[in-house]
Amino acid sequence: MTIAPVPRVGIIVVAAGSGTRLGAGAPKGFVGIDGHTILRHALARVFAASAAQVVVVAPSRREGDALSEALEAAQDRRDLVTVVAGGETRQASVAAGLAALWGDVEVVLIHDAARALTPPEVFERVRDAVDSGADGAIPVLPVVDTIKRVAGEDIVGVVDRSELAAAQTPQGFRRDVLDAAYLRATRDFTDDAALVADAGHRVVAVPGHPLAFKITTPADLDRARGLVAEAPLVPSTARLEHDTPIPRVGIGTDVHAFGGDGSLWLAGLEWPGEPALSGHSDGDAVAHAIVDALLAAAGLGDIGTHFGTDQPQYAGAHADAFLARTLGLLGEAGWRVGNVSVQVQANRPRFAGRRGEAEAALSAALGGAPVSVSATTTDGLGFTGRTEGVAAFAVAVVVRA
């Protein structure tokens, strides 16, 4: 048996950003470009560039999603993948990635997942510069616009653009240089090259690439989607397309106790004469379980993230408000609802006579996606068996829009 050599190159892919400016309702790395996420596109190019250890720095509590994306991109090199949680700042996230590198790694490339379309040859140019003796190397593009100095509304000068360049990633460094620079850092820097330069090391420039632009705003995302739709950008051993879109499945649960004010609302319906459920909204455990299942399937967090008690607009809101907003969140992230199945556990109300009505109401709130509802009791066991409240369990399937 031939044992593959341990890579001497490590690539840290930073994907821990929240993506606030992108406004897609999800961490930036998990926003879709086409049938795949920004992170998947970035990783496909990383694995096409070099046989390296790849450390993905993911948002806290999204490590599992990041690992799934990385394993799909790695294909037959899954043993090279490591995923860690990021920190409060980019510098802290890179430090977490550095701590996960294997001892044999001598050259470290640090890459922003938001530069998802960076061609493999840029990685190779940066690595080659470090292998040729540079302490560090970064890809740059010349600045083509005329740059002005301004004070308020007044133009006060012109900057010589011949001395300027726009920095990109990956930025590469000798491992020992980078480790030492991070150990002595006393403040945050805008990028790793600035941190290494501040430690007294020389960083050289190599040619960047126009496709290595950073996806920061909705306009950048539109540009990336247009480029990917036009033609394959990078010949890669890691396939970005599947013959059939792969659906994703999420599970959601919710419970509410009886004891609220007014009427009972459950499965999107009002149940006159039944005791109300307590909760920040109307206590509709069925609708809330569906929301959690859909958000989980799309990797968008949970109901508390988007409909928490700190959002007064949802006080007393009914199922249609929750499900319509959830449908919008999925759409913004590039997903659509496949189908939903939900089971209610309760002694009351009796669902048999209104099951079809409940399914129709929930389906309408989800844009016509099929919803099935079933109901059961627990033979007197637990809080539902004592008629103290209602529990609901939902499974949802989502597919790429």
C-alpha positions in Angstrom: 0.0 0.0 0.0 1.3 3.4 -1.0 0.9 6.1 1.7 0.3 9.6 0.3 2.9 12.1 1.5 1.8 14.7 4.1 1.2 18.0 2.4 3.7 20.8 3.1 1.2 23.4 2.1 -1.8 24.4 4.2 -4.7 26.5 2.9 -6.9 28.3 5.5 -10.3 29.2 4.0 -11.9 31.9 6.1 -15.7 31.6 5.9 -16.8 32.8 9.3 -18.3 36.1 8.2 -21.9 37.0 8.9 -22.5 38.5 5.4 -24.5 41.4 6.8 -23.8 43.7 3.8 -24.8 40.9 1.5 -28.3 40.9 3.1 -29.1 37.3 2.2 -30.3 36.2 5.6 -27.5 33.6 6.1 -23.7 33.6 6.7 -22.0 34.6 3.5 -20.4 31.3 2.8 -23.7 29.5 2.8 -25.4 31.8 0.3 -26.0 30.2 -3.1 -24.4 31.3 -6.3 -26.1 28.6 -8.4 -26.9 25.2 -7.2 -24.1 25.5 -4.8 -22.9 27.9 -2.1 -20.2 30.5 -2.1 -18.1 28.2 0.1 -18.5 25.2 -2.2 -17.3 27.3 -5.2 -14.3 28.6 -3.3 -13.4 25.1 -2.1 -13.6 23.6 -5.6 -11.0 26.0 -6.8 -8.8 25.4 -3.7 -8.8 21.7 -4.2 -8.1 22.2 -7.9 -5.0 24.3 -7.1 -2.9 22.2 -4.8 -2.6 19.0 -2.8 -2.8 20.8 0.5 -4.3 20.5 4.0 -7.4 22.6 3.8 -8.7 24.2 7.0 -12.2 25.7 6.7 -12.9 28.4 9.4 -16.7 28.4 9.8 -19.2 30.4 11.8 -19.8 29.1 15.3 -22.4 26.3 15.2 -22.2 25.9 11.4 -19.2 23.6 11.5 -21.3 20.7 10.4 -22.6 22.5 7.3 -19.1 23.6 6.4 -17.8 20.1 6.7 -20.5 18.8 4.4 -19.5 21.5 1.8 -15.8 20.7 2.2 -16.2 16.9 1.9 -18.3 17.3 -1.3 -15.6 19.6 -2.8 -12.7 17.4 -1.7 -14.1 14.2 -3.2 -11.2 11.7 -3.0 -9.1 14.0 -0.8 -11.4 14.1 2.2 -8.6 13.2 4.5 -7.1 16.6 3.9 -10.1 18.5 5.3 -10.3 20.1 8.7 -13.1 22.4 10.0 -12.9 24.8 13.0 -15.1 27.5 14.4 -14.1 31.1 13.8 -13.6 34.0 16.3 -15.0 37.4 16.8 -12.7 39.0 14.2 -11.1 37.9 11.0 -7.7 37.8 12.7 -9.1 35.6 15.5 -10.6 33.3 12.8 -7.2 33.0 11.0 -5.5 32.2 14.3 -8.0 29.4 14.9 -7.2 28.1 11.5 -3.4 28.3 12.1 -3.8 26.3 15.3 -5.4 23.4 13.3 -2.6 23.1 10.8 -0.5 19.9 10.8 3.1 20.1 12.0 4.5 19.2 8.5 2.9 22.3 6.9 5.7 24.8 5.8 3.8 27.2 3.6 0.4 28.7 4.6 -2.1 30.3 2.2 -4.9 32.3 3.7 -8.0 32.7 1.4 -11.3 34.5 1.9 -14.2 32.2 0.8 -15.9 35.4 -0.4 -13.4 35.4 -3.3 -15.1 32.3 -4.5 -14.2 32.4 -8.2 -10.4 32.9 -7.7 -8.7 30.7 -10.4 -6.3 28.0 -9.2 -3.4 29.6 -11.0 -3.5 32.5 -8.5 -2.9 30.0 -5.6 0.0 28.6 -7.6 1.6 32.0 -8.1 1.4 32.8 -4.4 2.8 29.4 -3.4 5.6 29.6 -5.9 6.7 33.1 -4.7 7.0 31.8 -1.1 8.8 28.7 -2.3 11.3 31.0 -4.1 12.3 32.6 -0.9 9.8 35.3 -0.1 8.6 35.6 3.5 5.1 36.4 2.1 3.3 37.0 -1.1 -0.1 38.4 -2.1 -1.9 38.7 -5.4 -2.7 42.3 -6.5 -4.4 44.1 -9.3 -3.4 47.5 -10.5 -5.7 50.4 -9.6 -7.2 51.7 -12.9 -9.5 54.4 -11.5 -8.2 57.9 -10.8 -8.1 58.2 -7.0 -8.9 61.6 -5.3 -8.3 62.8 -1.8 -11.5 64.4 -0.4 -12.5 66.3 2.6 -16.3 66.3 2.9 -17.6 67.4 -0.5 -14.3 69.0 -1.6 -11.6 67.3 -3.7 -8.3 68.3 -2.1 -5.8 66.3 -4.1 -4.9 63.4 -6.4 -3.3 60.1 -5.4 -0.6 58.7 -7.7 -2.3 55.4 -8.7 1.0 54.0 -10.1 2.0 53.3 -6.5 -1.3 51.6 -5.7 -2.6 48.1 -6.0 -5.7 46.3 -4.9 -4.9 43.3 -2.6 -6.6 40.0 -3.1 -6.4 36.5 -1.6 -4.9 33.9 -1.2 -2.1 35.5 0.8 0.8 33.2 1.3 3.6 33.0 4.0 6.3 30.9 5.4 4.7 29.0 8.3 7.3 30.1 10.8 7.0 33.7 9.8 3.2 33.7 10.0 3.1 31.9 13.4 5.6 34.4 14.9 3.8 37.4 13.5 0.5 36.2 15.0 2.1 35.5 18.4 3.4 39.1 18.6 0.4 40.9 17.2 -1.1 43.5 19.6 -3.8 44.8 17.4 -6.1 43.9 14.5 -4.8 44.4 11.0 -6.9 44.7 7.8 -5.2 41.6 6.3 -2.5 39.1 7.0 0.1 40.8 4.8 -0.1 43.9 7.0 0.3 41.9 10.1 3.4 40.1 8.7 4.9 43.4 7.4 4.4 45.0 10.8 6.5 42.2 12.2 9.4 43.3 9.9 9.1 40.9 7.1 9.1 41.5 3.3 5.9 40.7 1.4 6.1 40.6 -2.4 3.3 41.1 -5.0 2.3 38.6 -7.7 -0.3 39.1 -10.4 -3.9 38.7 -9.2 -7.0 38.0 -11.3 -10.2 39.9 -12.1 -12.2 36.8 -11.1 -10.8 37.0 -7.6 -13.2 39.8 -6.7 -14.8 39.7 -3.2 -18.5 39.0 -3.0 -19.6 41.6 -0.5 -22.8 43.3 -1.8 -25.9 42.0 -3.6 -24.4 43.5 -6.8 -21.3 41.4 -6.3 -23.5 38.3 -5.8 -25.4 39.0 -9.0 -22.1 39.4 -10.9 -20.9 36.1 -9.6 -24.1 34.3 -10.5 -24.0 35.8 -14.0 -20.4 34.6 -14.5 -21.1 31.1 -13.3 -24.2 30.9 -15.5 -22.3 31.9 -18.6 -19.6 29.2 -18.6 -17.5 27.0 -16.4 -14.8 29.3 -15.1 -12.3 26.8 -13.8 -11.4 23.4 -15.1 -11.5 21.4 -11.8 -11.4 17.8 -10.7 -14.0 18.8 -8.1 -17.4 18.8 -9.8 -19.6 21.7 -9.0 -22.7 20.3 -10.7 -24.8 17.3 -10.0 -27.0 15.6 -12.6 -29.9 16.1 -10.2 -30.2 18.8 -7.6 -29.7 17.3 -4.2 -32.5 18.2 -1.7 -31.9 19.0 1.9 -33.9 17.8 4.8 -34.6 19.6 8.1 -36.4 18.6 11.3 -38.3 21.0 13.6 -40.1 20.6 16.9 -42.2 22.9 19.1 -44.3 22.7 22.2 -46.7 25.1 23.8 -48.8 24.8 27.0 -52.5 25.7 27.2 -53.2 28.8 29.2 -53.0 31.7 26.7 -55.6 34.4 26.1 -58.3 34.3 23.4 -58.9 31.5 20.9 -56.8 28.5 20.1 -54.8 28.8 16.9 -53.2 25.6 15.6 -52.0 24.5 12.1 -53.0 27.9 10.7 -56.7 27.5 11.9 -58.7 29.1 14.6 -60.4 26.5 16.9 -63.4 28.1 18.6 -64.3 26.8 22.0 -60.8 25.3 22.6 -58.4 26.6 25.2 -55.7 28.9 23.7 -52.0 28.1 23.8 -49.5 30.4 25.5 -46.6 32.0 23.6 -45.0 35.1 22.3 -47.2 34.8 19.2 -50.3 32.7 19.0 -48.6 29.6 20.2 -49.2 27.7 17.0 -46.8 24.7 17.6 -47.5 23.2 14.2 -46.6 26.3 12.3 -43.5 26.9 14.5 -42.3 23.4 14.0 -42.6 23.8 10.3 -40.6 27.1 10.4 -37.8 25.4 12.3 -37.7 22.4 9.9 -37.5 24.7 6.9 -34.8 26.9 8.4 -32.8 23.9 9.4 -33.0 22.4 6.0 -31.8 25.6 4.3 -29.1 26.1 6.9 -30.6 29.4 8.0 -30.6 29.0 11.8 -33.8 28.5 13.8 -37.1 30.3 14.7 -35.5 32.1 17.6 -33.0 33.7 15.2 -35.6 35.3 13.0 -38.8 35.5 15.2 -37.5 35.9 18.7 -39.2 37.6 21.6 -37.1 40.7 20.9 -39.1 41.2 17.7 -42.4 42.7 18.8 -43.9 42.6 15.3 -44.5 38.9 15.8 -46.4 39.2 19.1 -49.7 37.5 18.5 -48.9 36.8 14.9 -50.5 33.8 13.2 -49.1 31.0 11.0 -49.5 32.9 7.7 -47.1 35.6 8.9 -44.4 33.2 10.1 -44.6 30.9 7.1 -44.7 33.8 4.6 -41.6 35.3 6.1 -39.8 31.9 6.2 -40.7 31.4 2.5 -39.1 34.8 1.8 -35.9 33.9 3.8 -35.6 30.7 1.8 -36.0 32.5 -1.5 -33.4 35.1 -0.6 -30.9 32.3 0.1 -31.8 30.5 -3.2 -34.0 27.7 -1.8 -37.6 26.7 -2.4 -39.9 24.3 -0.4 -40.2 20.8 -1.7 -42.7 19.4 0.8 -43.5 19.4 4.5 -44.9 16.7 6.8 -45.9 17.5 10.4 -47.3 15.4 13.2 -49.3 16.8 16.1 -49.3 15.1 19.5 -52.3 16.3 21.6 -55.5 15.1 23.2 -57.2 18.2 21.9 -58.3 19.6 19.5 -59.5 16.7 17.3 -57.8 17.0 13.9 -59.7 14.4 11.9 -62.5 16.6 10.8 -60.3 19.6 9.8 -57.1 17.9 8.5 -57.7 18.9 4.9 -58.5 22.4 5.9 -55.3 22.7 7.9 -53.2 21.3 5.1 -54.7 23.7 2.6 -54.1 26.7 4.9 -50.5 25.7 5.6 -49.8 25.0 1.9 -51.2 28.3 0.9 -49.0 30.1 3.3 -46.0 28.3 1.8 -46.8 29.3 -1.7 -48.6 26.1 -2.7 -45.9 23.6 -1.5 -47.6 20.4 -0.4 -48.1 20.0 3.4 -49.3 16.9 5.1 -50.6 16.9 8.7 -51.2 13.9 10.9 -52.3 13.7 14.6 -51.8 11.3 17.4 -52.2 11.0 21.2 -49.7 9.6 23.7 -52.0 7.2 25.5 -52.1 9.4 28.5 -48.3 9.7 28.8 -46.4 13.0 29.3 -47.7 16.6 29.3 -49.7 16.0 26.1 -51.3 13.0 27.6 -52.3 15.1 30.6 -53.8 17.6 28.2 -51.4 20.3 29.4 -50.2 21.3 26.0 -49.5 20.5 22.4 -46.3 19.1 20.7 -45.5 19.2 17.0 -42.8 17.5 14.9 -42.1 18.5 11.3 -39.8 17.3 8.5 -39.2 19.6 5.6 -37.5 19.1 2.2 -36.0 22.1 0.4 -34.3 22.2 -3.1 -32.3 24.8 -4.9 -34.5 27.4 -6.6 
